[in-house]
Amino acid sequence: MSDDVMGEVPRPPPQGFINVDWTRGFGRQVGPLFRKDQEGRRVMGLYVEEHHTNGMMNAHGGLLMTLADMAWGNVVSMERSMFWVTVRLTCDFLDAAASGEWIEAGGELISDEDGLYVVRGRVWCAERTLVSGTGVFKAVRPRAPRPGEKAFLGAAQGAGDV
């Protein structure tokens, strides 16, 4: 018998969330990660699993910052269909999420100047805000619009008008 059998099957995400198929490199350590696109906004989420926790079995601050970085940076993707890198991430840790809880993150673009995008965001668990803060992201280069992004939605709407 092989010792490389699949482990525990993750719980399905809440309704409307789909799997972010990020299985290489760092994403493999963070996941499984899910997203929901709605009205030009993206929310990312995950269940806090044992490998995400600190000594108190709460979500590790590094995990919360990673989720914030990905969700807040994705605002640039949603708004502009651009590859981006993080310049600065400022996080205020306000509460904890225990192992097994579902957490989500999202943000909004508050400034777009000279190729730098400032996003205000938060990470939450049910009604509790876990992290609030801002991120500064630099647009690296444009890319083809992906489903859910404003440029993609605009192109899709325009395609039917011909």
C-alpha positions as CSV (number, residue, x, y, z in Angstrom):
1,M,0.0,0.0,0.0
2,S,1.3,3.4,-0.9
3,D,1.9,6.0,1.9
4,D,1.1,8.9,-0.4
5,V,-2.6,8.6,-0.2
6,M,-4.8,11.7,-0.1
7,G,-5.4,13.0,3.3
8,E,-8.6,14.4,4.7
9,V,-10.9,15.9,2.1
10,P,-11.5,19.6,2.9
11,R,-14.9,20.8,3.8
12,P,-16.9,22.5,1.0
13,P,-16.8,26.3,1.1
14,P,-19.9,28.4,1.8
15,Q,-22.3,28.8,-1.1
16,G,-20.9,30.9,-4.0
17,F,-17.3,30.3,-3.3
18,I,-15.1,28.3,-5.7
19,N,-11.7,26.8,-5.3
20,V,-8.6,28.9,-6.2
21,D,-6.5,26.3,-7.9
22,W,-3.2,27.5,-6.4
23,T,-1.4,24.3,-5.7
24,R,2.2,25.2,-6.4
25,G,4.8,26.9,-4.1
26,F,3.5,29.0,-1.3
27,G,-0.1,28.5,-2.3
28,R,0.1,24.9,-1.4
29,Q,1.1,25.9,2.1
30,V,-1.7,28.4,2.5
31,G,-4.6,26.5,0.9
32,P,-7.1,25.4,0.2
33,L,-8.2,28.9,-0.7
34,F,-11.6,29.9,-2.2
35,R,-13.0,33.0,-3.9
36,K,-16.3,34.6,-4.7
37,D,-16.8,37.2,-7.3
38,Q,-19.9,39.4,-7.0
39,E,-20.7,42.7,-8.8
40,G,-17.1,43.4,-9.7
41,R,-15.7,42.6,-6.2
42,R,-13.8,39.6,-5.0
43,V,-13.9,38.0,-1.6
44,M,-11.4,35.3,-0.7
45,G,-11.8,32.9,2.1
46,L,-10.6,29.7,3.8
47,Y,-11.2,27.4,6.7
48,V,-8.6,27.8,9.5
49,E,-6.9,24.4,9.6
50,E,-4.4,23.0,12.0
51,H,-1.4,23.9,9.6
52,H,-2.6,27.6,9.7
53,T,-2.5,27.9,13.5
54,N,-0.3,29.3,16.2
55,G,0.4,27.8,19.6
56,M,-3.1,28.8,20.8
57,M,-4.8,27.0,17.9
58,N,-5.9,30.4,16.4
59,A,-5.1,31.5,12.9
60,H,-1.5,32.6,12.8
61,G,-0.9,36.3,12.1
62,G,1.2,35.4,9.1
63,L,-1.8,33.5,7.6
64,L,-4.1,36.5,8.2
65,M,-1.6,38.9,6.5
66,T,-1.2,36.4,3.6
67,L,-5.0,36.3,3.1
68,A,-5.1,40.1,3.4
69,D,-2.3,40.5,0.9
70,M,-3.9,38.2,-1.7
71,A,-7.5,39.6,-1.3
72,W,-6.5,43.2,-1.2
73,G,-4.0,42.9,-4.0
74,N,-6.7,41.2,-6.1
75,V,-8.6,44.5,-6.0
76,V,-6.0,45.7,-8.6
77,S,-6.7,42.6,-10.7
78,M,-10.5,43.1,-10.5
79,E,-10.3,46.8,-11.3
80,R,-7.5,46.9,-13.9
81,S,-6.6,43.4,-15.1
82,M,-3.0,44.0,-14.1
83,F,-0.2,41.8,-12.6
84,W,0.8,43.5,-9.3
85,V,3.3,43.3,-6.5
86,T,2.9,44.4,-2.9
87,V,4.8,47.5,-1.9
88,R,3.4,47.9,1.7
89,L,0.9,46.1,3.8
90,T,-0.3,47.7,7.1
91,C,-2.4,45.4,9.3
92,D,-4.1,46.0,12.6
93,F,-4.9,42.7,14.4
94,L,-8.2,43.1,16.2
95,D,-9.5,39.6,17.0
96,A,-8.7,35.9,16.5
97,A,-10.2,33.0,14.6
98,A,-10.0,29.5,16.0
99,S,-9.1,26.3,14.1
100,G,-12.1,25.2,12.1
101,E,-13.6,28.7,11.6
102,W,-14.3,30.1,8.1
103,I,-12.5,33.5,7.5
104,E,-12.9,35.9,4.6
105,A,-11.1,39.0,3.2
106,G,-11.8,41.8,0.8
107,G,-11.1,45.4,0.1
108,E,-11.8,48.5,-2.0
109,L,-9.6,50.7,-4.1
110,I,-9.2,54.1,-2.5
111,S,-6.4,55.6,-4.7
112,D,-4.9,55.0,-8.1
113,E,-1.9,57.2,-8.9
114,D,1.3,56.8,-10.8
115,G,0.9,53.0,-11.1
116,L,0.4,52.6,-7.3
117,Y,-2.9,51.3,-6.0
118,V,-4.0,51.9,-2.4
119,V,-6.6,49.5,-1.1
120,R,-8.4,49.6,2.2
121,G,-9.5,46.2,3.4
122,R,-10.3,43.8,6.2
123,V,-10.3,40.2,7.2
124,W,-13.3,38.9,9.1
125,C,-14.9,35.8,10.7
126,A,-18.7,36.0,10.8
127,E,-19.4,39.4,12.4
128,R,-15.9,39.8,13.9
129,T,-13.3,41.9,12.2
130,L,-10.0,40.1,12.6
131,V,-7.7,42.5,10.7
132,S,-8.2,45.9,9.2
133,G,-5.6,47.9,7.2
134,T,-4.3,49.1,3.9
135,G,-2.1,47.8,1.2
136,V,-0.1,49.6,-1.5
137,F,0.4,47.7,-4.7
138,K,2.4,48.4,-7.8
139,A,1.0,47.5,-11.2
140,V,3.7,45.5,-13.0
141,R,2.1,44.9,-16.4
142,P,-1.2,44.4,-18.0
143,R,-2.6,41.0,-18.7
144,A,-5.7,39.5,-20.4
145,P,-8.8,40.1,-18.4
146,R,-10.1,37.1,-16.4
147,P,-13.7,36.1,-15.5
148,G,-15.1,38.4,-12.9
149,E,-12.8,41.3,-13.6
150,K,-14.3,44.6,-14.8
151,A,-12.5,44.6,-18.1
152,F,-13.7,41.0,-18.8
153,L,-17.3,41.9,-17.8
154,G,-17.2,45.0,-20.0
155,A,-15.8,43.0,-23.0
156,A,-18.5,40.3,-22.4
157,Q,-21.3,42.9,-22.3
158,G,-20.0,44.7,-25.4
159,A,-19.7,41.4,-27.4
160,G,-23.5,41.0,-27.4
161,D,-24.0,44.5,-28.7
162,V,-22.5,43.8,-32.2
